[in-house]
Amino acid sequence: MMGGGSDIDEGFRWLCEKAHGGDFLILRAHGDDDYNPYVNGLCKLNSVATLIIESREAAQYPAVAKIIRHAEAIFIAGGDQARYVNFWRGTGVETAINADIAHGTPIGGTSAGLAILGEFSYGALNDPPDDSSLTSADALRNPFFTRITLVRNFLSVPLLQNTITDSHFAKRDRLGRSLVFLARLVQDDWSSNPREIAIDEKNAVLVESDGNSRIIGSGKGAYFLSVTQPPEVCRAETPLAFGNIAVHHGPPGSQFDVKSWRGTGGSNYSLSVQAGQVHSTQAGAQLY
């Protein structure tokens, strides 16, 4: 799971190893096949290919699902996750990806491709065409802001159940909106104790099948958030009030077990939101 920004060679080599020299498939909803020579230059594989599935019609082609089902590793590129949700959800593409996951095929993604890996995701369905991101300030001021579009049960990764994933975390100051997402998951009765894996740019979390993971890269690392109590105030046109959100910050080189939800080599602290303002128990009240 990559947080966006520069691709990390070590992460791709790790995913290639999980493919056992087989067929490595990159999935996109737009763009080109520039990942093909990059992955080929890093790994010894039977094949590297890119499928650009840019409409619901294309996502229903039996040949597309067949190619996905034959992949030995899947990587979902960055871009706009609304395209993935709008074009692929409820189609043969979604069915094929989930069948691969259930069969044990390794899967990864970066940026928007990371954002759709959790049971819950920010769908970005109402984002404007200029690709501007939903800001933390807008979300904290109004937890029911029209651009906050949450999606559930798109992809079914067992280790990411009850979890929302996000990218570009510290770089784009996404902490506030992440806390709103978690509050909404509780407020909307989707989960009483949701979790989040939020990864900064130039970082990746490599998760083994037993849940053990390690954080690599050169950014601020990864943040593992969990809800311990429901929000105090989470309603339209009212700043969020939300307390005791537990955080484990895993810097590069640290480890985290997503099954036990415990890490080593990082730090633990709590966050709270009062009248739409985020507060931290870290020294110096640092948020990241």
Backbone as JSON, one array per atom type, in Angstrom:
{
  "sequence": "MMGGGSDIDEGFRWLCEKAHGGDFLILRAHGDDDYNPYVNGLCKLNSVATLIIESREAAQYPAVAKIIRHAEAIFIAGGDQARYVNFWRGTGVETAINADIAHGTPIGGTSAGLAILGEFSYGALNDPPDDSSLTSADALRNPFFTRITLVRNFLSVPLLQNTITDSHFAKRDRLGRSLVFLARLVQDDWSSNPREIAIDEKNAVLVESDGNSRIIGSGKGAYFLSVTQPPEVCRAETPLAFGNIAVHHGPPGSQFDVKSWRGTGGSNYSLSVQAGQVHSTQAGAQLY",
  "N": [[0.86, -1.18, 0.0], [0.86, 2.0, -1.09], [1.56, 5.42, -0.4], [1.37, 7.39, -2.34], [2.8, 9.98, -4.48], [6.28, 9.79, -5.28], [7.07, 6.66, -6.75], [8.02, 3.61, -5.1], [10.75, 1.66, -5.35], [11.49, -0.6, -3.8], [9.04, -1.43, -2.76], [7.64, -2.27, -5.06], [9.3, -4.36, -5.89], [8.9, -6.12, -3.78], [6.16, -6.74, -4.11], [6.33, -7.94, -6.6], [7.79, -10.24, -5.92], [5.84, -11.61, -4.52], [4.28, -12.4, -6.61], [5.57, -14.53, -7.63], [7.08, -14.76, -10.0], [5.16, -14.68, -11.96], [2.33, -13.37, -13.75], [2.05, -9.96, -13.82], [-0.2, -7.46, -13.16], [-1.3, -4.24, -13.94], [-3.83, -2.02, -13.05], [-5.95, 0.51, -14.3], [-8.06, 3.44, -14.62], [-7.78, 5.45, -16.33], [-5.19, 7.02, -18.32], [-1.92, 5.69, -19.15], [0.39, 3.11, -20.22], [2.75, 3.37, -18.74], [3.78, 2.21, -16.47], [4.58, -0.31, -17.19], [7.29, -0.63, -18.44], [8.74, 0.25, -16.23], [8.18, -1.6, -14.1], [9.02, -3.92, -15.35], [11.73, -3.38, -15.49], [12.51, -3.68, -12.88], [11.85, -6.23, -12.0], [11.83, -9.83, -12.46], [9.62, -11.36, -14.38], [6.88, -13.27, -15.69], [5.12, -11.81, -17.26], [4.25, -8.35, -17.75], [1.59, -6.2, -17.65], [-0.81, -3.65, -18.55], [-4.12, -2.79, -17.87], [-6.46, -0.57, -19.01], [-9.33, 0.53, -17.92], [-11.85, 2.26, -18.73], [-14.58, 2.84, -18.61], [-17.95, 1.93, -17.69], [-19.03, 0.2, -19.49], [-16.75, -1.0, -20.65], [-15.84, -2.29, -18.38], [-17.5, -4.41, -18.18], [-16.83, -6.23, -20.08], [-16.31, -9.6, -20.87], [-13.74, -10.53, -21.53], [-12.04, -8.78, -20.2], [-12.46, -9.31, -17.46], [-11.54, -11.93, -17.49], [-8.78, -11.63, -18.0], [-8.01, -10.31, -15.65], [-8.56, -12.33, -13.77], [-6.53, -14.11, -14.31], [-4.26, -12.97, -13.36], [-1.24, -12.87, -11.42], [-0.43, -11.02, -9.61], [-1.75, -7.9, -8.57], [-1.85, -4.45, -9.19], [-3.13, -1.35, -8.4], [-3.28, 1.67, -9.94], [-2.62, 5.22, -9.33], [-4.69, 8.22, -9.45], [-7.97, 9.06, -9.96], [-10.16, 8.16, -7.59], [-12.91, 8.17, -7.8], [-13.48, 7.45, -10.4], [-12.78, 4.74, -10.37], [-14.72, 3.74, -8.6], [-17.15, 4.55, -9.84], [-16.94, 3.42, -12.43], [-16.25, 0.71, -12.06], [-17.54, -0.54, -9.89], [-19.94, -2.99, -9.07], [-19.63, -4.42, -11.41], [-18.16, -6.81, -13.75], [-15.45, -6.44, -13.4], [-15.06, -5.65, -10.71], [-16.02, -8.01, -9.51], [-14.15, -9.88, -10.46], [-11.69, -8.92, -9.41], [-12.19, -9.18, -6.65], [-12.54, -11.92, -6.53], [-9.97, -12.79, -7.13], [-8.61, -11.77, -4.89], [-9.83, -13.29, -2.85], [-8.82, -15.73, -3.55], [-6.24, -15.47, -2.85], [-4.49, -13.9, -4.28], [-1.96, -11.46, -4.41], [-2.35, -7.96, -3.75], [-2.07, -4.48, -4.45], [-1.79, -0.87, -4.22], [-1.55, 2.62, -5.16], [-1.94, 5.97, -4.0], [-4.96, 7.01, -5.27], [-5.47, 4.37, -5.88], [-4.71, 3.11, -3.54], [-6.62, 4.21, -1.86], [-9.01, 2.85, -2.32], [-8.77, 0.34, -1.26], [-9.56, -0.43, 1.31], [-12.27, -1.68, 3.44], [-13.96, 0.44, 3.8], [-14.09, 3.55, 2.06], [-13.06, 6.78, 0.88], [-14.96, 8.06, -1.54], [-14.79, 10.22, -3.28], [-16.78, 11.17, -4.92], [-18.18, 13.5, -5.4], [-16.28, 15.34, -6.02], [-14.78, 18.16, -7.67], [-14.1, 18.61, -11.26], [-11.53, 19.64, -11.49], [-9.84, 18.25, -9.93], [-9.22, 19.01, -7.36], [-8.57, 18.5, -3.92], [-10.66, 17.36, -1.23], [-10.63, 19.33, 1.61], [-9.2, 19.29, 4.93], [-10.08, 21.35, 6.58], [-12.59, 22.12, 5.5], [-14.04, 19.74, 5.9], [-13.95, 19.41, 8.73], [-15.36, 21.64, 9.59], [-17.91, 21.07, 8.72], [-19.19, 18.1, 9.02], [-20.97, 16.82, 7.34], [-20.63, 17.83, 4.88], [-21.16, 18.29, 1.4], [-19.26, 17.11, -0.27], [-18.21, 14.98, 1.06], [-18.16, 11.86, 0.5], [-18.68, 8.68, 1.25], [-17.84, 5.26, 0.77], [-18.63, 1.8, 0.82], [-17.67, -1.69, 1.06], [-16.57, -2.18, -1.52], [-14.05, -3.27, -2.55], [-12.84, -6.38, -1.21], [-10.74, -6.97, 0.93], [-9.48, -9.11, 3.24], [-7.79, -8.44, 5.49], [-8.21, -5.77, 5.68], [-10.72, -5.22, 6.54], [-13.26, -3.35, 8.19], [-11.85, -1.03, 8.0], [-10.6, 2.08, 6.81], [-8.74, 3.51, 4.18], [-6.14, 5.84, 3.35], [-4.23, 8.26, 1.48], [-1.25, 10.3, 0.72], [-0.92, 11.58, 3.18], [0.28, 13.2, 5.48], [1.61, 15.05, 3.89], [-0.4, 16.37, 2.42], [-1.97, 17.32, 4.43], [-4.15, 15.75, 5.59], [-5.26, 14.86, 7.94], [-7.41, 16.0, 9.47], [-9.69, 15.63, 7.82], [-9.67, 12.87, 7.75], [-10.33, 12.21, 10.39], [-12.93, 13.13, 10.4], [-14.04, 11.36, 8.52], [-13.86, 8.95, 10.0], [-15.52, 9.6, 12.15], [-17.95, 9.9, 10.81], [-18.37, 7.28, 9.9], [-19.04, 6.02, 12.26], [-21.24, 7.59, 13.1], [-23.04, 7.16, 11.01], [-23.72, 4.58, 11.41], [-22.18, 2.53, 10.3], [-20.0, 1.36, 11.44], [-18.94, 0.68, 14.77], [-16.46, 0.94, 15.83], [-14.38, 1.92, 13.91], [-11.33, 1.73, 11.92], [-8.31, 3.24, 10.65], [-5.86, 3.3, 8.08], [-3.44, 5.39, 7.24], [-1.3, 6.74, 4.93], [1.73, 8.39, 4.26], [3.07, 10.43, 1.58], [5.62, 9.03, -0.54], [5.99, 6.79, 0.97], [5.35, 3.39, 1.99], [3.32, 0.64, 3.07], [3.95, -2.61, 3.71], [2.2, -5.42, 3.73], [2.02, -8.56, 5.09], [0.51, -11.85, 4.64], [-0.17, -12.79, 7.14], [-0.74, -10.57, 8.58], [1.35, -9.11, 9.67], [3.36, -6.28, 9.12], [5.55, -3.94, 7.47], [6.96, -0.68, 7.43], [8.09, 1.33, 4.86], [10.22, 3.64, 3.0], [10.64, 7.25, 2.49], [9.2, 9.32, 3.54], [7.01, 10.67, 6.08], [5.99, 8.33, 7.04], [3.57, 5.98, 8.25], [0.23, 6.07, 9.56], [-1.81, 4.77, 12.04], [-4.98, 4.68, 12.93], [-7.55, 4.48, 15.41], [-10.89, 4.22, 16.58], [-12.2, 4.91, 19.76], [-14.42, 5.76, 21.1], [-17.75, 7.05, 20.47], [-18.39, 9.95, 18.36], [-18.88, 13.15, 19.9], [-20.25, 15.33, 18.85], [-21.58, 15.24, 15.74], [-22.86, 16.4, 13.16], [-24.76, 18.02, 10.56], [-23.55, 21.1, 9.23], [-22.23, 21.88, 11.54], [-19.38, 22.26, 13.54], [-17.12, 19.55, 14.09], [-17.02, 17.46, 17.04], [-15.05, 15.29, 18.83], [-13.55, 12.65, 20.53], [-10.61, 11.06, 22.03], [-9.25, 9.52, 19.99], [-7.25, 6.94, 19.09], [-3.86, 6.74, 18.13], [-1.25, 5.25, 16.3], [1.88, 6.0, 15.25], [3.85, 4.98, 12.68], [7.03, 5.21, 11.73], [9.31, 5.14, 8.86], [10.93, 2.0, 8.66], [9.82, 0.89, 10.9], [7.43, -1.46, 12.36], [4.18, -2.99, 12.05], [1.36, -4.73, 13.2], [-1.48, -5.58, 11.63], [-3.53, -7.21, 12.41], [-3.5, -7.59, 15.26], [-3.39, -4.96, 15.79], [-1.16, -3.49, 16.71], [1.97, -1.85, 17.07], [5.57, -1.72, 16.57], [8.5, 0.11, 17.24], [7.54, 2.61, 16.78], [5.41, 5.38, 17.74], [2.88, 6.13, 20.19], [-0.13, 7.93, 20.63], [-2.85, 10.23, 21.4], [-5.67, 11.73, 19.8], [-7.95, 14.49, 19.62], [-10.95, 16.26, 18.82], [-12.2, 19.45, 19.06], [-14.76, 21.65, 18.7], [-14.25, 21.64, 15.95], [-11.5, 21.86, 15.81], [-8.35, 20.26, 15.83], [-6.6, 18.43, 18.31], [-3.66, 17.24, 19.96], [-2.02, 14.75, 22.0], [0.65, 14.51, 21.78], [4.09, 15.45, 22.4], [4.62, 18.89, 22.4], [2.27, 19.2, 21.12], [2.13, 18.2, 18.55], [0.7, 17.3, 15.41], [1.36, 15.48, 13.41]],
  "CA": [[0.0, 0.0, 0.0], [1.72, 3.17, -1.24], [0.87, 6.66, -0.08], [1.39, 8.36, -3.43], [4.08, 10.64, -4.75], [7.24, 8.96, -6.01], [6.96, 5.21, -6.57], [9.09, 3.06, -4.28], [11.25, 0.44, -5.99], [11.44, -1.72, -2.86], [7.66, -1.89, -2.67], [7.31, -3.03, -6.26], [10.04, -5.63, -5.86], [8.21, -6.96, -2.8], [4.93, -7.25, -4.72], [6.76, -8.87, -7.64], [8.13, -11.51, -5.28], [4.58, -12.29, -4.19], [3.73, -12.94, -7.85], [6.34, -15.76, -7.92], [7.51, -14.79, -11.39], [4.0, -14.84, -12.85], [1.8, -12.25, -14.53], [1.85, -8.76, -12.99], [-1.21, -6.67, -13.86], [-1.61, -2.9, -13.44], [-5.19, -1.6, -13.4], [-6.17, 1.95, -14.32], [-9.29, 3.89, -15.26], [-7.33, 6.35, -17.39], [-3.73, 7.08, -18.35], [-1.23, 4.9, -20.16], [1.04, 1.9, -19.72], [4.11, 3.71, -18.38], [4.27, 1.32, -15.41], [5.11, -1.57, -17.74], [8.76, -0.7, -18.47], [9.27, 0.44, -14.88], [8.12, -2.87, -13.37], [9.91, -4.87, -16.06], [13.11, -3.07, -15.15], [12.77, -4.04, -11.49], [11.47, -7.6, -11.63], [11.81, -10.9, -13.45], [8.24, -11.84, -14.37], [6.39, -13.86, -16.93], [4.59, -10.71, -18.06], [3.75, -7.15, -17.1], [0.61, -5.61, -18.55], [-1.71, -2.65, -17.99], [-5.49, -2.7, -18.37], [-7.07, 0.73, -18.77], [-10.77, 0.23, -17.97], [-12.27, 3.65, -18.58], [-16.03, 3.01, -18.66], [-18.7, 0.78, -17.16], [-19.17, -0.75, -20.6], [-15.52, -1.77, -20.74], [-15.72, -3.11, -17.18], [-18.39, -5.57, -18.3], [-16.35, -7.15, -21.1], [-15.83, -10.86, -20.29], [-12.29, -10.67, -21.72], [-11.36, -7.99, -19.16], [-12.52, -10.1, -16.23], [-10.69, -13.11, -17.68], [-7.39, -11.21, -17.82], [-7.82, -10.05, -14.22], [-8.57, -13.59, -13.04], [-5.28, -14.83, -14.57], [-3.13, -12.23, -12.81], [-0.6, -13.38, -10.19], [-0.34, -9.87, -8.72], [-2.52, -6.77, -9.08], [-1.5, -3.14, -8.66], [-4.08, -0.33, -8.87], [-2.53, 2.92, -10.05], [-3.25, 6.42, -8.8], [-5.6, 8.93, -10.34], [-9.21, 9.55, -9.37], [-10.88, 6.97, -7.13], [-14.31, 8.21, -8.24], [-13.55, 6.67, -11.64], [-12.8, 3.32, -10.01], [-16.02, 3.42, -8.01], [-18.23, 4.73, -10.82], [-16.77, 2.55, -13.59], [-16.01, -0.71, -11.77], [-18.4, -1.14, -8.86], [-21.1, -3.69, -9.61], [-19.31, -4.96, -12.74], [-17.3, -7.97, -13.78], [-14.12, -6.07, -12.9], [-15.11, -5.77, -9.25], [-16.16, -9.43, -9.18], [-12.89, -10.57, -10.76], [-10.68, -8.51, -8.43], [-12.51, -9.79, -5.36], [-12.28, -13.36, -6.64], [-8.52, -12.94, -7.0], [-8.25, -11.54, -3.49], [-10.28, -14.45, -2.09], [-7.95, -16.84, -3.93], [-4.91, -15.22, -2.3], [-3.65, -13.08, -5.17], [-1.53, -10.23, -3.75], [-2.87, -6.74, -4.38], [-1.57, -3.24, -3.9], [-2.24, 0.33, -4.92], [-0.96, 3.88, -4.73], [-2.8, 7.14, -4.08], [-6.35, 6.58, -5.41], [-5.49, 2.91, -5.84], [-4.7, 2.76, -2.12], [-7.83, 4.7, -1.2], [-10.15, 1.95, -2.49], [-8.45, -1.01, -0.8], [-10.22, -0.74, 2.56], [-13.72, -1.95, 3.4], [-14.53, 1.77, 3.64], [-13.2, 4.45, 1.32], [-13.55, 8.08, 0.43], [-15.24, 7.84, -2.95], [-14.51, 11.43, -4.07], [-17.79, 11.17, -5.98], [-18.64, 14.86, -5.68], [-15.14, 16.24, -6.2], [-14.86, 18.89, -8.95], [-13.24, 18.07, -12.31], [-10.16, 20.15, -11.44], [-9.08, 17.3, -9.11], [-8.86, 19.58, -6.06], [-8.91, 17.56, -2.86], [-11.45, 17.77, -0.07], [-9.7, 19.78, 2.64], [-9.52, 19.01, 6.33], [-10.83, 22.48, 7.14], [-13.98, 22.03, 5.06], [-14.67, 18.59, 6.54], [-14.1, 19.64, 10.16], [-16.41, 22.64, 9.79], [-19.22, 20.48, 8.41], [-18.98, 16.67, 8.75], [-21.89, 16.35, 6.31], [-20.32, 18.59, 3.67], [-21.62, 17.5, 0.26], [-18.16, 16.38, -0.93], [-17.82, 13.82, 1.86], [-18.89, 10.7, -0.04], [-18.05, 7.45, 1.72], [-18.24, 4.05, 0.04], [-18.3, 0.59, 1.58], [-17.79, -3.01, 0.42], [-16.19, -2.2, -2.93], [-13.11, -4.39, -2.58], [-12.96, -7.18, 0.01], [-9.44, -7.44, 1.41], [-9.78, -9.54, 4.61], [-7.02, -7.73, 6.51], [-8.61, -4.36, 5.69], [-12.11, -5.08, 6.96], [-13.48, -2.33, 9.22], [-10.74, -0.09, 7.86], [-10.56, 3.02, 5.69], [-7.35, 3.78, 3.81], [-5.96, 7.13, 2.7], [-2.88, 8.51, 0.96], [-0.75, 11.7, 0.75], [-1.54, 11.96, 4.45], [0.87, 14.39, 6.1], [1.98, 15.99, 2.83], [-1.57, 17.17, 2.03], [-2.69, 17.67, 5.65], [-5.44, 15.06, 5.51], [-5.65, 14.34, 9.24], [-8.74, 16.47, 9.86], [-10.75, 14.96, 7.06], [-9.69, 11.47, 8.17], [-11.1, 12.13, 11.63], [-14.34, 13.27, 10.01], [-14.45, 10.08, 7.92], [-14.05, 7.99, 11.08], [-16.73, 10.01, 12.88], [-19.13, 9.59, 9.98], [-18.58, 5.83, 9.88], [-19.78, 5.71, 13.49], [-22.51, 8.31, 13.09], [-23.92, 6.56, 10.01], [-23.94, 3.18, 11.83], [-21.42, 1.57, 9.49], [-19.09, 0.68, 12.36], [-18.85, 1.32, 16.09], [-15.03, 1.15, 16.16], [-13.61, 1.83, 12.66], [-9.9, 1.99, 11.93], [-7.78, 3.85, 9.42], [-4.44, 3.26, 7.75], [-3.18, 6.59, 6.45], [0.11, 6.63, 4.54], [2.25, 9.62, 3.7], [3.76, 10.33, 0.29], [6.95, 8.41, -0.56], [6.02, 5.69, 1.94], [4.48, 2.25, 1.71], [3.14, -0.37, 4.11], [3.99, -3.93, 3.09], [1.43, -6.25, 4.65], [2.06, -9.99, 4.82], [-0.79, -12.52, 4.79], [-0.48, -13.0, 8.56], [-1.03, -9.29, 9.19], [2.56, -8.37, 9.99], [3.71, -5.34, 8.06], [6.65, -3.02, 7.75], [6.8, 0.61, 6.77], [9.29, 1.7, 4.13], [10.14, 4.9, 2.28], [11.4, 8.4, 2.97], [8.31, 10.35, 4.07], [6.76, 10.61, 7.52], [5.61, 6.98, 7.42], [2.16, 5.6, 8.21], [-0.53, 6.37, 10.78], [-2.83, 3.76, 12.27], [-5.92, 5.34, 13.82], [-8.69, 3.66, 15.82], [-11.92, 4.93, 17.35], [-12.47, 4.31, 21.06], [-15.73, 6.21, 21.58], [-18.44, 7.76, 19.4], [-18.23, 11.41, 18.38], [-19.81, 13.9, 20.74], [-21.08, 16.12, 17.93], [-21.32, 14.96, 14.33], [-24.09, 16.73, 12.46], [-24.59, 18.96, 9.45], [-23.33, 22.54, 9.45], [-21.75, 22.08, 12.91], [-18.02, 21.72, 13.67], [-17.02, 18.23, 14.72], [-16.46, 17.23, 18.37], [-14.74, 13.86, 18.75], [-12.45, 12.49, 21.46], [-9.89, 9.82, 22.31], [-8.87, 8.72, 18.82], [-5.92, 6.38, 19.34], [-2.99, 6.79, 16.95], [0.11, 4.74, 16.3], [2.66, 6.5, 14.11], [4.94, 4.1, 12.3], [7.97, 5.82, 10.79], [10.03, 4.16, 8.04], [11.75, 1.08, 9.43], [9.05, 0.3, 11.98], [6.54, -2.56, 12.0], [2.83, -2.9, 12.6], [0.53, -5.91, 12.97], [-2.83, -5.08, 11.41], [-4.48, -8.08, 13.1], [-3.53, -7.21, 16.68], [-3.39, -3.48, 15.79], [-0.07, -3.04, 17.56], [3.19, -1.59, 16.33], [6.85, -1.63, 17.26], [9.4, 1.07, 16.61], [6.85, 3.86, 16.52], [4.93, 6.11, 18.92], [1.44, 6.12, 20.42], [-0.68, 9.15, 21.23], [-4.29, 10.38, 21.2], [-6.16, 12.95, 19.19], [-9.33, 14.87, 19.89], [-11.43, 17.41, 18.04], [-13.1, 20.31, 19.81], [-15.26, 22.76, 17.86], [-13.64, 21.58, 14.64], [-10.05, 22.01, 15.9], [-7.7, 19.01, 16.22], [-5.62, 18.55, 19.38], [-2.85, 16.04, 20.1], [-1.31, 14.58, 23.26], [2.08, 14.44, 21.53], [4.9, 16.56, 22.88], [4.52, 20.05, 21.52], [0.96, 19.14, 20.47], [2.31, 17.93, 17.12], [-0.37, 16.5, 14.83], [1.93, 14.46, 12.55]],
  "C": [[0.9, 1.23, 0.0], [0.91, 4.45, -1.05], [0.87, 7.71, -1.16], [2.72, 9.07, -3.53], [4.98, 9.71, -5.53], [7.02, 7.48, -5.72], [8.2, 4.68, -5.86], [9.52, 1.71, -4.86], [11.12, -0.76, -5.07], [10.03, -2.29, -2.74], [7.25, -2.71, -3.88], [8.04, -4.36, -6.3], [9.37, -6.62, -4.9], [6.94, -7.57, -3.41], [5.27, -8.22, -5.85], [7.11, -10.24, -7.06], [6.88, -12.31, -4.93], [3.92, -12.9, -5.43], [4.44, -14.22, -8.28], [6.69, -15.9, -9.4], [6.39, -14.89, -12.4], [3.62, -13.57, -13.58], [1.41, -11.1, -13.61], [0.93, -7.81, -13.76], [-1.43, -5.33, -13.16], [-3.0, -2.52, -13.95], [-5.3, -0.08, -13.3], [-7.56, 2.23, -14.89], [-9.01, 4.96, -16.3], [-5.81, 6.38, -17.34], [-3.14, 6.19, -19.41], [-0.53, 3.72, -19.49], [2.48, 2.17, -19.28], [4.65, 2.89, -17.21], [4.94, 0.06, -15.99], [6.64, -1.61, -17.8], [9.39, -0.53, -17.09], [9.29, -0.87, -14.11], [9.02, -3.91, -14.04], [11.37, -4.63, -15.73], [13.5, -3.47, -13.74], [12.69, -5.53, -11.23], [11.62, -8.57, -12.8], [10.45, -11.59, -13.37], [7.9, -12.48, -15.71], [5.86, -12.78, -17.86], [4.23, -9.54, -17.15], [2.81, -6.48, -18.09], [-0.24, -4.59, -17.8], [-3.07, -2.75, -18.68], [-6.04, -1.33, -18.01], [-8.58, 0.55, -19.0], [-11.5, 1.54, -17.68], [-13.76, 3.88, -18.77], [-16.69, 1.79, -18.05], [-18.9, -0.27, -18.25], [-17.92, -1.62, -20.7], [-15.37, -2.71, -19.55], [-16.6, -4.35, -17.22], [-17.91, -6.56, -19.35], [-15.84, -8.43, -20.45], [-14.31, -11.02, -20.42], [-11.5, -9.92, -20.66], [-11.32, -8.77, -17.86], [-11.61, -11.33, -16.32], [-9.22, -12.78, -17.47], [-7.1, -10.98, -16.34], [-7.73, -11.36, -13.44], [-7.28, -14.39, -13.24], [-4.06, -14.12, -13.99], [-2.57, -12.92, -11.57], [-0.29, -12.27, -9.2], [-1.08, -8.72, -9.39], [-2.06, -5.5, -8.4], [-2.44, -2.11, -9.26], [-3.39, 1.03, -8.81], [-3.29, 4.08, -9.42], [-4.14, 7.09, -9.83], [-6.78, 9.47, -9.56], [-10.02, 8.35, -8.91], [-12.36, 6.99, -7.5], [-14.49, 7.44, -9.54], [-13.61, 5.18, -11.32], [-14.17, 2.92, -9.48], [-17.12, 3.48, -9.07], [-18.15, 3.74, -11.98], [-16.78, 1.07, -13.23], [-16.97, -1.33, -10.78], [-19.64, -1.77, -9.5], [-20.89, -4.28, -10.99], [-18.47, -6.22, -12.61], [-15.9, -7.69, -13.28], [-14.08, -6.2, -11.38], [-15.18, -7.24, -8.83], [-14.85, -10.17, -9.38], [-11.8, -10.2, -9.76], [-10.94, -9.19, -7.09], [-12.31, -11.3, -5.39], [-10.79, -13.63, -6.52], [-8.09, -12.79, -5.55], [-8.63, -12.75, -2.64], [-9.39, -15.67, -2.35], [-6.53, -16.66, -3.39], [-3.98, -14.44, -3.19], [-3.24, -11.79, -4.45], [-2.01, -9.0, -4.51], [-2.27, -5.53, -3.68], [-2.11, -2.06, -4.68], [-1.5, 1.54, -4.39], [-1.96, 5.0, -4.9], [-4.26, 6.7, -4.18], [-6.48, 5.07, -5.38], [-5.39, 2.37, -4.43], [-6.03, 3.09, -1.48], [-9.0, 3.73, -1.3], [-9.9, 0.55, -1.95], [-9.18, -1.39, 0.48], [-11.68, -1.11, 2.38], [-14.48, -0.64, 3.2], [-13.55, 2.63, 2.84], [-13.88, 5.77, 1.06], [-13.72, 8.0, -1.07], [-14.92, 9.02, -3.85], [-15.55, 11.64, -5.17], [-18.28, 12.57, -6.33], [-17.49, 15.85, -5.81], [-15.24, 16.93, -7.57], [-13.88, 18.32, -9.97], [-11.81, 18.58, -12.29], [-9.28, 19.33, -10.51], [-8.61, 17.91, -7.79], [-9.38, 18.67, -4.95], [-9.84, 18.19, -1.84], [-10.49, 18.16, 1.04], [-10.17, 19.39, 4.02], [-10.38, 20.11, 6.92], [-12.31, 22.41, 6.76], [-14.71, 20.89, 5.77], [-14.92, 18.84, 8.01], [-15.18, 20.66, 10.46], [-17.79, 22.05, 9.62], [-19.04, 19.02, 8.05], [-19.92, 16.08, 7.71], [-21.78, 17.22, 5.05], [-20.59, 17.71, 2.45], [-20.52, 16.69, -0.42], [-17.68, 15.18, -0.13], [-18.68, 12.64, 1.44], [-18.13, 9.44, 0.33], [-18.68, 6.25, 1.04], [-17.85, 2.86, 0.89], [-18.44, -0.64, 0.69], [-17.55, -2.97, -1.08], [-15.22, -3.35, -3.16], [-13.11, -5.08, -1.21], [-11.61, -7.8, 0.38], [-9.62, -7.83, 2.88], [-9.06, -8.74, 5.69], [-7.4, -6.26, 6.61], [-10.09, -4.19, 5.96], [-12.18, -4.08, 8.12], [-12.43, -1.22, 9.17], [-10.96, 0.82, 6.66], [-9.1, 3.35, 5.43], [-7.25, 5.13, 3.12], [-4.49, 7.36, 2.4], [-2.51, 9.98, 1.09], [-1.03, 12.34, 2.11], [-0.97, 13.23, 5.06], [1.15, 15.47, 5.06], [0.82, 16.91, 2.48], [-2.47, 17.49, 3.22], [-4.1, 17.06, 5.67], [-5.93, 14.52, 6.85], [-7.08, 14.74, 9.6], [-9.85, 15.77, 9.12], [-10.81, 13.48, 7.41], [-10.48, 11.29, 9.45], [-12.59, 12.29, 11.36], [-14.85, 11.98, 9.38], [-14.75, 9.06, 9.02], [-15.32, 8.33, 11.88], [-17.99, 9.67, 12.11], [-19.42, 8.1, 9.93], [-19.34, 5.38, 11.12], [-21.17, 6.33, 13.45], [-23.52, 7.68, 12.14], [-24.18, 5.08, 10.27], [-23.3, 2.17, 10.9], [-20.46, 0.78, 10.35], [-19.09, 1.41, 13.69], [-17.4, 1.62, 16.46], [-14.16, 1.04, 14.91], [-12.14, 2.17, 12.87], [-9.49, 2.66, 10.63], [-6.29, 3.57, 9.31], [-4.19, 4.41, 6.79], [-1.67, 6.66, 6.19], [0.57, 7.91, 3.87], [2.86, 9.36, 2.32], [5.15, 9.73, 0.48], [7.12, 7.35, 0.52], [5.11, 4.57, 1.47], [4.42, 1.36, 2.94], [3.03, -1.72, 3.4], [3.38, -4.93, 4.05], [1.49, -7.71, 4.21], [0.69, -10.62, 5.1], [-1.17, -12.77, 6.23], [-0.76, -11.7, 9.3], [0.18, -8.48, 9.58], [2.95, -7.48, 8.82], [4.91, -4.51, 8.48], [6.47, -1.78, 6.89], [8.14, 0.98, 6.14], [9.11, 3.08, 3.5], [10.89, 6.02, 2.97], [10.51, 9.54, 3.47], [8.14, 10.2, 5.57], [6.28, 9.24, 7.98], [4.12, 6.75, 7.31], [1.53, 5.84, 9.58], [-1.69, 5.39, 10.87], [-3.78, 4.3, 13.34], [-7.05, 4.37, 14.19], [-9.61, 4.46, 16.74], [-12.17, 4.19, 18.65], [-13.82, 4.72, 21.64], [-16.42, 6.98, 20.46], [-18.2, 9.27, 19.46], [-19.27, 12.06, 19.28], [-20.78, 14.71, 19.9], [-20.65, 15.79, 16.51], [-22.62, 15.16, 13.58], [-23.82, 17.83, 11.44], [-24.41, 20.39, 9.95], [-22.85, 22.85, 10.86], [-20.34, 21.51, 13.02], [-18.0, 20.43, 14.49], [-16.47, 18.33, 16.14], [-16.3, 15.72, 18.53], [-13.51, 13.63, 19.63], [-11.81, 11.11, 21.46], [-9.68, 8.94, 21.08], [-7.43, 8.25, 19.05], [-5.12, 6.35, 18.04], [-1.68, 6.06, 17.24], [0.79, 5.28, 15.05], [3.81, 5.57, 13.86], [5.86, 4.78, 11.31], [8.61, 4.75, 9.92], [10.96, 3.31, 8.9], [11.02, 0.42, 10.57], [8.14, -0.8, 11.45], [5.18, -2.37, 12.66], [2.06, -4.16, 12.23], [-0.92, -5.46, 12.83], [-3.89, -5.99, 12.02], [-4.61, -7.7, 14.58], [-3.63, -5.71, 16.87], [-2.37, -2.94, 16.8], [1.2, -2.87, 16.73], [4.42, -1.59, 17.21], [7.74, -0.66, 16.49], [8.76, 2.39, 16.28], [6.42, 4.53, 17.81], [3.41, 6.06, 18.97], [1.0, 7.43, 21.06], [-2.17, 9.21, 20.92], [-4.58, 11.72, 20.55], [-7.58, 13.23, 19.65], [-9.67, 16.07, 19.01], [-12.43, 18.16, 18.9], [-13.47, 21.5, 18.94], [-14.52, 22.82, 16.52], [-12.13, 21.76, 14.64], [-9.43, 20.73, 16.46], [-6.63, 19.28, 17.26], [-4.93, 17.19, 19.57], [-2.2, 15.99, 21.48], [0.2, 14.45, 23.04], [2.8, 15.65, 22.12], [4.85, 17.7, 21.88], [3.21, 20.11, 20.75], [1.07, 18.91, 18.96], [1.2, 17.02, 16.62], [0.15, 15.38, 13.98], [3.27, 14.0, 13.11]]
}
